[in-house]
Amino acid sequence: MERRTTNNYIDVLRKVTGVIKIVPEVAIADFEKAERKALQTVFPNVQVRGCFFHYSQALVHNADKHKILKGDQKELGWGATNLLIALAFLPEQLIEEGFNIIDKIIFNDC
């Protein structure tokens, strides 16, 4: 799709559901606002979850952008980034605690 607007996503989803009669309970998507909004518009009861690949990619990109993965602290930067990626595997109620533990590891408070 050339232009990734909410309306274009809605058009595509409606065409697909016109051919294949589906009403998903869960949809895995990247973190594009237009895509998420379209899914929730066409399927009001759908639970939209983020794609692990795109989550990981965004964390690595952000770490690289802030020069965390280069220089003297490169090893620590990759370790911290991998720990943040691993937060996705924790139950929701443990994510904040996991983040706080990572924070302590990074800043040597433990």
PDB file as gemmi writes it, atoms N, CA and C in Angstrom:
CRYST1    1.000    1.000    1.000  90.00  90.00  90.00 P 1                      
ATOM      1  N   MET A   1       0.855  -1.164   0.000  1.00  0.00           N  
ATOM      2  CA  MET A   1       0.000   0.000   0.000  1.00  0.00           C  
ATOM      3  C   MET A   1       0.908   1.236   0.000  1.00  0.00           C  
ATOM      4  N   GLU A   2       0.621   2.146  -0.898  1.00  0.00           N  
ATOM      5  CA  GLU A   2       1.478   3.314  -1.060  1.00  0.00           C  
ATOM      6  C   GLU A   2       1.302   4.339   0.061  1.00  0.00           C  
ATOM      7  N   ARG A   3       0.082   4.720   0.334  1.00  0.00           N  
ATOM      8  CA  ARG A   3      -0.183   5.715   1.387  1.00  0.00           C  
ATOM      9  C   ARG A   3      -0.845   5.009   2.565  1.00  0.00           C  
ATOM     10  N   ARG A   4      -0.171   4.994   3.671  1.00  0.00           N  
ATOM     11  CA  ARG A   4      -0.658   4.257   4.845  1.00  0.00           C  
ATOM     12  C   ARG A   4      -1.502   5.149   5.743  1.00  0.00           C  
ATOM     13  N   THR A   5      -2.655   5.540   5.244  1.00  0.00           N  
ATOM     14  CA  THR A   5      -3.571   6.366   6.028  1.00  0.00           C  
ATOM     15  C   THR A   5      -4.619   5.473   6.677  1.00  0.00           C  
ATOM     16  N   THR A   6      -5.285   5.996   7.683  1.00  0.00           N  
ATOM     17  CA  THR A   6      -6.354   5.245   8.340  1.00  0.00           C  
ATOM     18  C   THR A   6      -7.418   4.842   7.330  1.00  0.00           C  
ATOM     19  N   ASN A   7      -7.826   5.767   6.475  1.00  0.00           N  
ATOM     20  CA  ASN A   7      -8.873   5.460   5.490  1.00  0.00           C  
ATOM     21  C   ASN A   7      -8.443   4.378   4.510  1.00  0.00           C  
ATOM     22  N   ASN A   8      -7.187   4.396   4.080  1.00  0.00           N  
ATOM     23  CA  ASN A   8      -6.712   3.345   3.178  1.00  0.00           C  
ATOM     24  C   ASN A   8      -6.700   1.986   3.874  1.00  0.00           C  
ATOM     25  N   TYR A   9      -6.263   1.955   5.121  1.00  0.00           N  
ATOM     26  CA  TYR A   9      -6.302   0.700   5.881  1.00  0.00           C  
ATOM     27  C   TYR A   9      -7.746   0.216   6.046  1.00  0.00           C  
ATOM     28  N   ILE A  10      -8.659   1.129   6.335  1.00  0.00           N  
ATOM     29  CA  ILE A  10     -10.073   0.760   6.478  1.00  0.00           C  
ATOM     30  C   ILE A  10     -10.590   0.161   5.179  1.00  0.00           C  
ATOM     31  N   ASP A  11     -10.274   0.787   4.040  1.00  0.00           N  
ATOM     32  CA  ASP A  11     -10.707   0.263   2.737  1.00  0.00           C  
ATOM     33  C   ASP A  11     -10.198  -1.154   2.509  1.00  0.00           C  
ATOM     34  N   VAL A  12      -8.923  -1.381   2.785  1.00  0.00           N  
ATOM     35  CA  VAL A  12      -8.334  -2.714   2.592  1.00  0.00           C  
ATOM     36  C   VAL A  12      -9.001  -3.729   3.511  1.00  0.00           C  
ATOM     37  N   LEU A  13      -9.165  -3.388   4.777  1.00  0.00           N  
ATOM     38  CA  LEU A  13      -9.784  -4.320   5.730  1.00  0.00           C  
ATOM     39  C   LEU A  13     -11.217  -4.653   5.336  1.00  0.00           C  
ATOM     40  N   ARG A  14     -11.960  -3.680   4.866  1.00  0.00           N  
ATOM     41  CA  ARG A  14     -13.350  -3.931   4.449  1.00  0.00           C  
ATOM     42  C   ARG A  14     -13.401  -4.805   3.204  1.00  0.00           C  
ATOM     43  N   LYS A  15     -12.460  -4.610   2.279  1.00  0.00           N  
ATOM     44  CA  LYS A  15     -12.417  -5.464   1.082  1.00  0.00           C  
ATOM     45  C   LYS A  15     -12.094  -6.904   1.464  1.00  0.00           C  
ATOM     46  N   VAL A  16     -11.145  -7.067   2.363  1.00  0.00           N  
ATOM     47  CA  VAL A  16     -10.780  -8.418   2.812  1.00  0.00           C  
ATOM     48  C   VAL A  16     -11.962  -9.077   3.514  1.00  0.00           C  
ATOM     49  N   THR A  17     -12.636  -8.352   4.395  1.00  0.00           N  
ATOM     50  CA  THR A  17     -13.763  -8.945   5.123  1.00  0.00           C  
ATOM     51  C   THR A  17     -14.975  -9.152   4.224  1.00  0.00           C  
ATOM     52  N   GLY A  18     -14.994  -8.490   3.059  1.00  0.00           N  
ATOM     53  CA  GLY A  18     -16.051  -8.750   2.082  1.00  0.00           C  
ATOM     54  C   GLY A  18     -15.863 -10.089   1.397  1.00  0.00           C  
ATOM     55  N   VAL A  19     -14.613 -10.521   1.296  1.00  0.00           N  
ATOM     56  CA  VAL A  19     -14.288 -11.799   0.649  1.00  0.00           C  
ATOM     57  C   VAL A  19     -14.213 -12.923   1.679  1.00  0.00           C  
ATOM     58  N   ILE A  20     -13.552 -12.651   2.776  1.00  0.00           N  
ATOM     59  CA  ILE A  20     -13.381 -13.639   3.847  1.00  0.00           C  
ATOM     60  C   ILE A  20     -14.154 -13.131   5.055  1.00  0.00           C  
ATOM     61  N   LYS A  21     -15.161 -13.839   5.438  1.00  0.00           N  
ATOM     62  CA  LYS A  21     -15.991 -13.410   6.575  1.00  0.00           C  
ATOM     63  C   LYS A  21     -15.261 -13.721   7.881  1.00  0.00           C  
ATOM     64  N   ILE A  22     -14.586 -12.718   8.401  1.00  0.00           N  
ATOM     65  CA  ILE A  22     -13.854 -12.888   9.659  1.00  0.00           C  
ATOM     66  C   ILE A  22     -14.209 -11.769  10.624  1.00  0.00           C  
ATOM     67  N   VAL A  23     -14.185 -12.109  11.890  1.00  0.00           N  
ATOM     68  CA  VAL A  23     -14.331 -11.121  12.959  1.00  0.00           C  
ATOM     69  C   VAL A  23     -13.277 -11.493  14.009  1.00  0.00           C  
ATOM     70  N   PRO A  24     -12.074 -10.960  13.853  1.00  0.00           N  
ATOM     71  CA  PRO A  24     -10.997 -11.355  14.767  1.00  0.00           C  
ATOM     72  C   PRO A  24     -11.210 -10.834  16.184  1.00  0.00           C  
ATOM     73  N   GLU A  25     -10.751 -11.625  17.139  1.00  0.00           N  
ATOM     74  CA  GLU A  25     -10.764 -11.199  18.537  1.00  0.00           C  
ATOM     75  C   GLU A  25      -9.470 -10.469  18.880  1.00  0.00           C  
ATOM     76  N   VAL A  26      -8.374 -10.894  18.225  1.00  0.00           N  
ATOM     77  CA  VAL A  26      -7.052 -10.318  18.464  1.00  0.00           C  
ATOM     78  C   VAL A  26      -6.397 -10.035  17.117  1.00  0.00           C  
ATOM     79  N   ALA A  27      -5.708  -8.908  17.022  1.00  0.00           N  
ATOM     80  CA  ALA A  27      -4.937  -8.571  15.827  1.00  0.00           C  
ATOM     81  C   ALA A  27      -3.533  -8.165  16.256  1.00  0.00           C  
ATOM     82  N   ILE A  28      -2.537  -8.703  15.568  1.00  0.00           N  
ATOM     83  CA  ILE A  28      -1.148  -8.332  15.816  1.00  0.00           C  
ATOM     84  C   ILE A  28      -0.770  -7.311  14.750  1.00  0.00           C  
ATOM     85  N   ALA A  29      -0.282  -6.163  15.187  1.00  0.00           N  
ATOM     86  CA  ALA A  29       0.054  -5.091  14.251  1.00  0.00           C  
ATOM     87  C   ALA A  29       1.346  -4.418  14.683  1.00  0.00           C  
ATOM     88  N   ASP A  30       1.922  -3.646  13.755  1.00  0.00           N  
ATOM     89  CA  ASP A  30       3.071  -2.852  14.174  1.00  0.00           C  
ATOM     90  C   ASP A  30       2.540  -1.639  14.936  1.00  0.00           C  
ATOM     91  N   PHE A  31       3.330  -0.654  15.125  1.00  0.00           N  
ATOM     92  CA  PHE A  31       2.929   0.438  16.005  1.00  0.00           C  
ATOM     93  C   PHE A  31       2.482   1.680  15.239  1.00  0.00           C  
ATOM     94  N   GLU A  32       2.000   1.476  14.021  1.00  0.00           N  
ATOM     95  CA  GLU A  32       1.457   2.572  13.220  1.00  0.00           C  
ATOM     96  C   GLU A  32       0.083   2.956  13.743  1.00  0.00           C  
ATOM     97  N   LYS A  33      -0.096   4.224  14.036  1.00  0.00           N  
ATOM     98  CA  LYS A  33      -1.380   4.690  14.571  1.00  0.00           C  
ATOM     99  C   LYS A  33      -2.515   4.464  13.578  1.00  0.00           C  
ATOM    100  N   ALA A  34      -2.259   4.710  12.301  1.00  0.00           N  
ATOM    101  CA  ALA A  34      -3.308   4.573  11.284  1.00  0.00           C  
ATOM    102  C   ALA A  34      -3.804   3.133  11.198  1.00  0.00           C  
ATOM    103  N   GLU A  35      -2.888   2.183  11.247  1.00  0.00           N  
ATOM    104  CA  GLU A  35      -3.255   0.769  11.174  1.00  0.00           C  
ATOM    105  C   GLU A  35      -4.084   0.352  12.391  1.00  0.00           C  
ATOM    106  N   ARG A  36      -3.655   0.756  13.564  1.00  0.00           N  
ATOM    107  CA  ARG A  36      -4.373   0.408  14.796  1.00  0.00           C  
ATOM    108  C   ARG A  36      -5.775   1.021  14.809  1.00  0.00           C  
ATOM    109  N   LYS A  37      -5.867   2.284  14.401  1.00  0.00           N  
ATOM    110  CA  LYS A  37      -7.162   2.965  14.380  1.00  0.00           C  
ATOM    111  C   LYS A  37      -8.106   2.290  13.389  1.00  0.00           C  
ATOM    112  N   ALA A  38      -7.582   1.890  12.233  1.00  0.00           N  
ATOM    113  CA  ALA A  38      -8.406   1.214  11.227  1.00  0.00           C  
ATOM    114  C   ALA A  38      -8.901  -0.135  11.742  1.00  0.00           C  
ATOM    115  N   LEU A  39      -8.029  -0.894  12.380  1.00  0.00           N  
ATOM    116  CA  LEU A  39      -8.443  -2.187  12.943  1.00  0.00           C  
ATOM    117  C   LEU A  39      -9.564  -2.001  13.957  1.00  0.00           C  
ATOM    118  N   GLN A  40      -9.439  -1.001  14.806  1.00  0.00           N  
ATOM    119  CA  GLN A  40     -10.460  -0.767  15.828  1.00  0.00           C  
ATOM    120  C   GLN A  40     -11.744  -0.196  15.237  1.00  0.00           C  
ATOM    121  N   THR A  41     -11.640   0.476  14.097  1.00  0.00           N  
ATOM    122  CA  THR A  41     -12.832   0.998  13.426  1.00  0.00           C  
ATOM    123  C   THR A  41     -13.611  -0.128  12.757  1.00  0.00           C  
ATOM    124  N   VAL A  42     -12.901  -0.975  12.018  1.00  0.00           N  
ATOM    125  CA  VAL A  42     -13.558  -2.064  11.283  1.00  0.00           C  
ATOM    126  C   VAL A  42     -13.980  -3.188  12.224  1.00  0.00           C  
ATOM    127  N   PHE A  43     -13.171  -3.448  13.242  1.00  0.00           N  
ATOM    128  CA  PHE A  43     -13.457  -4.510  14.215  1.00  0.00           C  
ATOM    129  C   PHE A  43     -13.487  -3.887  15.615  1.00  0.00           C  
ATOM    130  N   PRO A  44     -14.593  -3.275  16.016  1.00  0.00           N  
ATOM    131  CA  PRO A  44     -14.644  -2.525  17.282  1.00  0.00           C  
ATOM    132  C   PRO A  44     -14.284  -3.339  18.527  1.00  0.00           C  
ATOM    133  N   ASN A  45     -14.471  -4.646  18.488  1.00  0.00           N  
ATOM    134  CA  ASN A  45     -14.192  -5.471  19.672  1.00  0.00           C  
ATOM    135  C   ASN A  45     -12.822  -6.137  19.636  1.00  0.00           C  
ATOM    136  N   VAL A  46     -12.010  -5.812  18.632  1.00  0.00           N  
ATOM    137  CA  VAL A  46     -10.715  -6.467  18.495  1.00  0.00           C  
ATOM    138  C   VAL A  46      -9.729  -5.925  19.536  1.00  0.00           C  
ATOM    139  N   GLN A  47      -8.896  -6.813  20.034  1.00  0.00           N  
ATOM    140  CA  GLN A  47      -7.809  -6.421  20.926  1.00  0.00           C  
ATOM    141  C   GLN A  47      -6.558  -6.330  20.049  1.00  0.00           C  
ATOM    142  N   VAL A  48      -6.009  -5.128  19.891  1.00  0.00           N  
ATOM    143  CA  VAL A  48      -4.834  -4.931  19.044  1.00  0.00           C  
ATOM    144  C   VAL A  48      -3.587  -5.044  19.911  1.00  0.00           C  
ATOM    145  N   ARG A  49      -2.716  -5.950  19.515  1.00  0.00           N  
ATOM    146  CA  ARG A  49      -1.454  -6.154  20.235  1.00  0.00           C  
ATOM    147  C   ARG A  49      -0.298  -5.773  19.323  1.00  0.00           C  
ATOM    148  N   GLY A  50       0.771  -5.319  19.933  1.00  0.00           N  
ATOM    149  CA  GLY A  50       1.943  -4.921  19.159  1.00  0.00           C  
ATOM    150  C   GLY A  50       2.753  -6.117  18.697  1.00  0.00           C  
ATOM    151  N   CYS A  51       3.383  -5.960  17.558  1.00  0.00           N  
ATOM    152  CA  CYS A  51       4.246  -6.982  16.973  1.00  0.00           C  
ATOM    153  C   CYS A  51       5.604  -6.963  17.684  1.00  0.00           C  
ATOM    154  N   PHE A  52       6.051  -8.122  18.139  1.00  0.00           N  
ATOM    155  CA  PHE A  52       7.313  -8.217  18.871  1.00  0.00           C  
ATOM    156  C   PHE A  52       8.487  -7.761  18.014  1.00  0.00           C  
ATOM    157  N   PHE A  53       8.495  -8.139  16.738  1.00  0.00           N  
ATOM    158  CA  PHE A  53       9.589  -7.743  15.847  1.00  0.00           C  
ATOM    159  C   PHE A  53       9.701  -6.220  15.778  1.00  0.00           C  
ATOM    160  N   HIS A  54       8.569  -5.549  15.556  1.00  0.00           N  
ATOM    161  CA  HIS A  54       8.597  -4.093  15.427  1.00  0.00           C  
ATOM    162  C   HIS A  54       8.926  -3.408  16.762  1.00  0.00           C  
ATOM    163  N   TYR A  55       8.490  -3.993  17.858  1.00  0.00           N  
ATOM    164  CA  TYR A  55       8.841  -3.479  19.191  1.00  0.00           C  
ATOM    165  C   TYR A  55      10.357  -3.539  19.376  1.00  0.00           C  
ATOM    166  N   SER A  56      10.939  -4.698  19.071  1.00  0.00           N  
ATOM    167  CA  SER A  56      12.385  -4.880  19.209  1.00  0.00           C  
ATOM    168  C   SER A  56      13.139  -3.932  18.286  1.00  0.00           C  
ATOM    169  N   GLN A  57      12.673  -3.843  17.053  1.00  0.00           N  
ATOM    170  CA  GLN A  57      13.306  -2.975  16.064  1.00  0.00           C  
ATOM    171  C   GLN A  57      13.288  -1.511  16.532  1.00  0.00           C  
ATOM    172  N   ALA A  58      12.181  -1.080  17.100  1.00  0.00           N  
ATOM    173  CA  ALA A  58      12.066   0.300  17.580  1.00  0.00           C  
ATOM    174  C   ALA A  58      13.032   0.566  18.737  1.00  0.00           C  
ATOM    175  N   LEU A  59      13.180  -0.391  19.652  1.00  0.00           N  
ATOM    176  CA  LEU A  59      14.106  -0.208  20.770  1.00  0.00           C  
ATOM    177  C   LEU A  59      15.551  -0.119  20.287  1.00  0.00           C  
ATOM    178  N   VAL A  60      15.931  -1.003  19.360  1.00  0.00           N  
ATOM    179  CA  VAL A  60      17.296  -0.979  18.826  1.00  0.00           C  
ATOM    180  C   VAL A  60      17.537   0.327  18.073  1.00  0.00           C  
ATOM    181  N   HIS A  61      16.565   0.735  17.261  1.00  0.00           N  
ATOM    182  CA  HIS A  61      16.693   1.986  16.503  1.00  0.00           C  
ATOM    183  C   HIS A  61      16.862   3.176  17.454  1.00  0.00           C  
ATOM    184  N   ASN A  62      16.058   3.210  18.505  1.00  0.00           N  
ATOM    185  CA  ASN A  62      16.124   4.309  19.467  1.00  0.00           C  
ATOM    186  C   ASN A  62      17.460   4.304  20.210  1.00  0.00           C  
ATOM    187  N   ALA A  63      17.929   3.137  20.598  1.00  0.00           N  
ATOM    188  CA  ALA A  63      19.220   3.037  21.289  1.00  0.00           C  
ATOM    189  C   ALA A  63      20.348   3.491  20.366  1.00  0.00           C  
ATOM    190  N   ASP A  64      20.271   3.097  19.104  1.00  0.00           N  
ATOM    191  CA  ASP A  64      21.284   3.495  18.126  1.00  0.00           C  
ATOM    192  C   ASP A  64      21.246   5.010  17.894  1.00  0.00           C  
ATOM    193  N   LYS A  65      20.055   5.556  17.794  1.00  0.00           N  
ATOM    194  CA  LYS A  65      19.866   6.998  17.583  1.00  0.00           C  
ATOM    195  C   LYS A  65      20.508   7.806  18.715  1.00  0.00           C  
ATOM    196  N   HIS A  66      20.431   7.283  19.925  1.00  0.00           N  
ATOM    197  CA  HIS A  66      20.993   7.978  21.084  1.00  0.00           C  
ATOM    198  C   HIS A  66      22.431   7.537  21.388  1.00  0.00           C  
ATOM    199  N   LYS A  67      23.040   6.839  20.424  1.00  0.00           N  
ATOM    200  CA  LYS A  67      24.449   6.419  20.507  1.00  0.00           C  
ATOM    201  C   LYS A  67      24.737   5.509  21.704  1.00  0.00           C  
ATOM    202  N   ILE A  68      23.726   4.771  22.140  1.00  0.00           N  
ATOM    203  CA  ILE A  68      23.879   3.857  23.276  1.00  0.00           C  
ATOM    204  C   ILE A  68      24.616   2.585  22.862  1.00  0.00           C  
ATOM    205  N   LEU A  69      24.574   2.269  21.571  1.00  0.00           N  
ATOM    206  CA  LEU A  69      25.156   1.019  21.090  1.00  0.00           C  
ATOM    207  C   LEU A  69      26.554   1.210  20.507  1.00  0.00           C  
ATOM    208  N   LYS A  70      27.179   2.344  20.795  1.00  0.00           N  
ATOM    209  CA  LYS A  70      28.505   2.653  20.256  1.00  0.00           C  
ATOM    210  C   LYS A  70      29.434   3.103  21.385  1.00  0.00           C  
ATOM    211  N   GLY A  71      30.715   3.091  21.104  1.00  0.00           N  
ATOM    212  CA  GLY A  71      31.695   3.641  22.037  1.00  0.00           C  
ATOM    213  C   GLY A  71      32.009   2.736  23.209  1.00  0.00           C  
ATOM    214  N   ASP A  72      32.497   3.352  24.275  1.00  0.00           N  
ATOM    215  CA  ASP A  72      32.970   2.621  25.455  1.00  0.00           C  
ATOM    216  C   ASP A  72      31.871   1.813  26.140  1.00  0.00           C  
ATOM    217  N   GLN A  73      30.660   2.293  26.067  1.00  0.00           N  
ATOM    218  CA  GLN A  73      29.547   1.650  26.773  1.00  0.00           C  
ATOM    219  C   GLN A  73      28.730   0.720  25.872  1.00  0.00           C  
ATOM    220  N   LYS A  74      29.301   0.329  24.727  1.00  0.00           N  
ATOM    221  CA  LYS A  74      28.562  -0.479  23.755  1.00  0.00           C  
ATOM    222  C   LYS A  74      28.024  -1.780  24.368  1.00  0.00           C  
ATOM    223  N   GLU A  75      28.853  -2.473  25.117  1.00  0.00           N  
ATOM    224  CA  GLU A  75      28.421  -3.745  25.709  1.00  0.00           C  
ATOM    225  C   GLU A  75      27.258  -3.535  26.681  1.00  0.00           C  
ATOM    226  N   LEU A  76      27.369  -2.524  27.526  1.00  0.00           N  
ATOM    227  CA  LEU A  76      26.282  -2.193  28.452  1.00  0.00           C  
ATOM    228  C   LEU A  76      25.033  -1.773  27.677  1.00  0.00           C  
ATOM    229  N   GLY A  77      25.227  -1.005  26.608  1.00  0.00           N  
ATOM    230  CA  GLY A  77      24.096  -0.553  25.789  1.00  0.00           C  
ATOM    231  C   GLY A  77      23.325  -1.704  25.176  1.00  0.00           C  
ATOM    232  N   TRP A  78      24.050  -2.672  24.606  1.00  0.00           N  
ATOM    233  CA  TRP A  78      23.369  -3.841  24.028  1.00  0.00           C  
ATOM    234  C   TRP A  78      22.696  -4.675  25.113  1.00  0.00           C  
ATOM    235  N   GLY A  79      23.371  -4.828  26.249  1.00  0.00           N  
ATOM    236  CA  GLY A  79      22.775  -5.583  27.348  1.00  0.00           C  
ATOM    237  C   GLY A  79      21.483  -4.949  27.830  1.00  0.00           C  
ATOM    238  N   ALA A  80      21.507  -3.633  28.006  1.00  0.00           N  
ATOM    239  CA  ALA A  80      20.307  -2.918  28.455  1.00  0.00           C  
ATOM    240  C   ALA A  80      19.195  -3.011  27.419  1.00  0.00           C  
ATOM    241  N   THR A  81      19.556  -2.863  26.149  1.00  0.00           N  
ATOM    242  CA  THR A  81      18.553  -2.945  25.080  1.00  0.00           C  
ATOM    243  C   THR A  81      17.919  -4.329  25.052  1.00  0.00           C  
ATOM    244  N   ASN A  82      18.724  -5.363  25.185  1.00  0.00           N  
ATOM    245  CA  ASN A  82      18.179  -6.728  25.192  1.00  0.00           C  
ATOM    246  C   ASN A  82      17.286  -6.978  26.403  1.00  0.00           C  
ATOM    247  N   LEU A  83      17.650  -6.421  27.546  1.00  0.00           N  
ATOM    248  CA  LEU A  83      16.787  -6.558  28.726  1.00  0.00           C  
ATOM    249  C   LEU A  83      15.450  -5.852  28.509  1.00  0.00           C  
ATOM    250  N   LEU A  84      15.488  -4.666  27.894  1.00  0.00           N  
ATOM    251  CA  LEU A  84      14.240  -3.947  27.604  1.00  0.00           C  
ATOM    252  C   LEU A  84      13.380  -4.732  26.615  1.00  0.00           C  
ATOM    253  N   ILE A  85      14.010  -5.345  25.631  1.00  0.00           N  
ATOM    254  CA  ILE A  85      13.270  -6.182  24.676  1.00  0.00           C  
ATOM    255  C   ILE A  85      12.598  -7.338  25.417  1.00  0.00           C  
ATOM    256  N   ALA A  86      13.303  -7.919  26.382  1.00  0.00           N  
ATOM    257  CA  ALA A  86      12.770  -9.064  27.128  1.00  0.00           C  
ATOM    258  C   ALA A  86      11.559  -8.710  27.987  1.00  0.00           C  
ATOM    259  N   LEU A  87      11.353  -7.425  28.282  1.00  0.00           N  
ATOM    260  CA  LEU A  87      10.171  -7.023  29.057  1.00  0.00           C  
ATOM    261  C   LEU A  87       8.880  -7.496  28.395  1.00  0.00           C  
ATOM    262  N   ALA A  88       8.899  -7.642  27.079  1.00  0.00           N  
ATOM    263  CA  ALA A  88       7.701  -8.067  26.346  1.00  0.00           C  
ATOM    264  C   ALA A  88       7.228  -9.456  26.773  1.00  0.00           C  
ATOM    265  N   PHE A  89       8.107 -10.249  27.360  1.00  0.00           N  
ATOM    266  CA  PHE A  89       7.741 -11.608  27.754  1.00  0.00           C  
ATOM    267  C   PHE A  89       7.214 -11.703  29.187  1.00  0.00           C  
ATOM    268  N   LEU A  90       7.259 -10.594  29.912  1.00  0.00           N  
ATOM    269  CA  LEU A  90       6.746 -10.600  31.285  1.00  0.00           C  
ATOM    270  C   LEU A  90       5.233 -10.439  31.304  1.00  0.00           C  
ATOM    271  N   PRO A  91       4.571 -11.008  32.305  1.00  0.00           N  
ATOM    272  CA  PRO A  91       3.147 -10.707  32.484  1.00  0.00           C  
ATOM    273  C   PRO A  91       2.990  -9.206  32.725  1.00  0.00           C  
ATOM    274  N   GLU A  92       1.886  -8.664  32.268  1.00  0.00           N  
ATOM    275  CA  GLU A  92       1.662  -7.217  32.329  1.00  0.00           C  
ATOM    276  C   GLU A  92       1.908  -6.636  33.722  1.00  0.00           C  
ATOM    277  N   GLN A  93       1.477  -7.345  34.755  1.00  0.00           N  
ATOM    278  CA  GLN A  93       1.595  -6.815  36.114  1.00  0.00           C  
ATOM    279  C   GLN A  93       3.046  -6.771  36.609  1.00  0.00           C  
ATOM    280  N   LEU A  94       3.988  -7.397  35.895  1.00  0.00           N  
ATOM    281  CA  LEU A  94       5.390  -7.403  36.324  1.00  0.00           C  
ATOM    282  C   LEU A  94       6.287  -6.487  35.491  1.00  0.00           C  
ATOM    283  N   ILE A  95       5.739  -5.851  34.463  1.00  0.00           N  
ATOM    284  CA  ILE A  95       6.565  -5.042  33.562  1.00  0.00           C  
ATOM    285  C   ILE A  95       7.205  -3.861  34.289  1.00  0.00           C  
ATOM    286  N   GLU A  96       6.438  -3.150  35.084  1.00  0.00           N  
ATOM    287  CA  GLU A  96       7.007  -1.992  35.794  1.00  0.00           C  
ATOM    288  C   GLU A  96       8.125  -2.432  36.735  1.00  0.00           C  
ATOM    289  N   GLU A  97       7.909  -3.518  37.457  1.00  0.00           N  
ATOM    290  CA  GLU A  97       8.948  -4.036  38.355  1.00  0.00           C  
ATOM    291  C   GLU A  97      10.183  -4.453  37.555  1.00  0.00           C  
ATOM    292  N   GLY A  98       9.960  -5.111  36.419  1.00  0.00           N  
ATOM    293  CA  GLY A  98      11.070  -5.501  35.549  1.00  0.00           C  
ATOM    294  C   GLY A  98      11.854  -4.298  35.059  1.00  0.00           C  
ATOM    295  N   PHE A  99      11.136  -3.260  34.668  1.00  0.00           N  
ATOM    296  CA  PHE A  99      11.793  -2.032  34.214  1.00  0.00           C  
ATOM    297  C   PHE A  99      12.634  -1.424  35.333  1.00  0.00           C  
ATOM    298  N   ASN A 100      12.093  -1.405  36.542  1.00  0.00           N  
ATOM    299  CA  ASN A 100      12.836  -0.847  37.681  1.00  0.00           C  
ATOM    300  C   ASN A 100      14.103  -1.651  37.973  1.00  0.00           C  
ATOM    301  N   ILE A 101      14.031  -2.960  37.804  1.00  0.00           N  
ATOM    302  CA  ILE A 101      15.217  -3.804  38.004  1.00  0.00           C  
ATOM    303  C   ILE A 101      16.270  -3.481  36.946  1.00  0.00           C  
ATOM    304  N   ILE A 102      15.834  -3.342  35.695  1.00  0.00           N  
ATOM    305  CA  ILE A 102      16.764  -2.987  34.613  1.00  0.00           C  
ATOM    306  C   ILE A 102      17.413  -1.636  34.905  1.00  0.00           C  
ATOM    307  N   ASP A 103      16.623  -0.692  35.363  1.00  0.00           N  
ATOM    308  CA  ASP A 103      17.138   0.638  35.711  1.00  0.00           C  
ATOM    309  C   ASP A 103      18.238   0.523  36.763  1.00  0.00           C  
ATOM    310  N   LYS A 104      18.017  -0.308  37.771  1.00  0.00           N  
ATOM    311  CA  LYS A 104      19.022  -0.493  38.826  1.00  0.00           C  
ATOM    312  C   LYS A 104      20.283  -1.156  38.274  1.00  0.00           C  
ATOM    313  N   ILE A 105      20.112  -2.129  37.383  1.00  0.00           N  
ATOM    314  CA  ILE A 105      21.268  -2.801  36.779  1.00  0.00           C  
ATOM    315  C   ILE A 105      22.098  -1.803  35.980  1.00  0.00           C  
ATOM    316  N   ILE A 106      21.425  -1.003  35.176  1.00  0.00           N  
ATOM    317  CA  ILE A 106      22.128  -0.051  34.312  1.00  0.00           C  
ATOM    318  C   ILE A 106      22.894   0.981  35.136  1.00  0.00           C  
ATOM    319  N   PHE A 107      22.272   1.466  36.174  1.00  0.00           N  
ATOM    320  CA  PHE A 107      22.894   2.531  36.961  1.00  0.00           C  
ATOM    321  C   PHE A 107      23.591   2.003  38.216  1.00  0.00           C  
ATOM    322  N   ASN A 108      23.850   0.676  38.241  1.00  0.00           N  
ATOM    323  CA  ASN A 108      24.625   0.027  39.308  1.00  0.00           C  
ATOM    324  C   ASN A 108      24.094   0.298  40.706  1.00  0.00           C  
ATOM    325  N   ASP A 109      22.785   0.321  40.834  1.00  0.00           N  
ATOM    326  CA  ASP A 109      22.180   0.551  42.148  1.00  0.00           C  
ATOM    327  C   ASP A 109      21.829  -0.754  42.859  1.00  0.00           C  
ATOM    328  N   CYS A 110      22.201  -1.881  42.267  1.00  0.00           N  
ATOM    329  CA  CYS A 110      21.824  -3.141  42.931  1.00  0.00           C  
ATOM    330  C   CYS A 110      23.052  -3.876  43.416  1.00  0.00           C  
TER     331      CYS A 110                                                      
END                                                                             
